[in-house]
Amino acid sequence: MRQGWRNVAFIHWPIPPNRLRSLIPDSLKIDTYNGQAWIGMIVFDLESIYLREIPTFSLTSGFPEINIRTYVTYNGIPGIYFLSIDVNNWASNRIAKRWYHLPYQPSIISIEQKEQFFHFNSIRKKNTHINSEGSFTPFPGVYYAEKESLDYWLTERYRLYSLGKNSTIYMADIHHKQWSLQQATSEIKKNKLISELQLGVNEYQPAMTHFSKGVDTIFWNIKRLS
């Protein structure tokens, strides 16, 4: 499966690893950078979804997504573990949710751009009290993160892990070019997506924000690990 991710904001908070443990399957190890775990809010526009069997026809038109994620390893291999994925798209909610065993949530989301300023908001369709609103603005200057840096550790992840029925762990590899990054600033006005997790972080004051104009990705088939 091919996807295009555009105008991506990586908004991150540091968090003690023990606060995440109850949200992560026991067979996955919480990944840390210098002893610190991180939780991310990733805001972007998904431009297209192409299946391998129909390479010239997008399964759906573009739509915005906001996901909450953290970082884990399995047998030493680093990856992403999603705590929630908010979208307003039937294909993701009905097909990808079952196929990849990911925590998709049907939501109404908008991302609006005015020059270099981006404003976003979301509200869940079933639990309307779970919402988010904020903005981000990238600074000039594109760079590629060095391999040992925190920027690289937070963004260059090429595997996702998910939890299926009966505590089954799945994985899928993701291929894309290295992110071209820009430093950015963000302002968070509403953030029930994180506060509902009760992690004890200040959901209005992220520690780091990065921006990328985007990448094209390839998702390989889901595999069962345990």
Sequence and secondary structure as in RCSB ss.txt:
>XXXX:A:sequence
MRQGWRNVAFIHWPIPPNRLRSLIPDSLKIDTYNGQAWIGMIVFDLESIYLREIPTFSLTSGFPEINIRTYVTYN
GIPGIYFLSIDVNNWASNRIAKRWYHLPYQPSIISIEQKEQFFHFNSIRKKNTHINSEGSFTPFPGVYYAEKESL
DYWLTERYRLYSLGKNSTIYMADIHHKQWSLQQATSEIKKNKLISELQLGVNEYQPAMTHFSKGVDTIFWNIKRL
S
>XXXX:A:secstr
 EEEEEEEEEEEEEE HHHHGGGS TTSEE  BTTBEEEEEEEEEEEEEEETTEEEEESS  EEEEEEEEEEEET
TEEEEEEEEEEE  HHIIIIIHHHHT  EEEEEEEEEEETTEEEEEEEESS TT EEEEEEEE S  B   TTSH
HHHHH   EEEEE GGG EEEEEEE     BEEEEEEEEEEHHHHTT   S TT  SEEEEEEEEEEEE   EE 
 
